[in-house]
Amino acid sequence: MLKLTCHCGAVEAEINASQELEKIMRCNCSMCKRKGAIMSLVKNEHFKVIKGKEKLKLYQFHSKIAKHFFAATVE
């Protein structure tokens, strides 16, 4: 298991990383660029929020297809 946190630390999650992550990318939002954050895509069944689920807010880009969740806390 890999433990993950959001930028502000309000949300924690874990992924079942029994296999190598296939696609690792750099997020191009302004906050992630400043912090040098990376991301990867994992299947829902391999991902679990363990703290702060109530602090997550949905954001969808113009196509409204993908659902991106972010911690509502801003530093």
Secondary structure, 3 states (H helix, E strand, C coil): CEEEECCCCCCEEEECCCCCCCCEEECCCHHHHHHCCEEECCCHHHEEEEECHHHEEEECCCCCCCCEEEECCCC
